[in-house]
Amino acid sequence: MRNFDAEPSLDTSQLEQNRPTLDNVRLWDWRALQDTLRQIQEIRTYYDFADVDVDRYTVGGSTRQMMLAARELDVDKLPEQSRNWV
């Protein structure tokens, strides 16, 4: 770990010099998204969102942060009569 001295003042030129970094700062919290997905997307008790991944993709020519989560089916939570391929 390295400590950095904070500089409390910025000017426009410093912001512009660091624009790619500032545009790509991670602001979203994956835990909040996972909680939200579990509340509104787990339509049935047998669905789960085990993980949320944070990645970056090029969209419209610029790199953008994205969060991805797959709704997974937990077969063990299905009713016994539904544990088939029909």
Beta strands, then each sheet from edge to edge (+ up, - down):
strand 1: 47-48
strand 2: 53-59
strand 3: 62-68
strand 4: 72-73
sheet 1: 1+ 4-
sheet 2: 2+ 3-
end
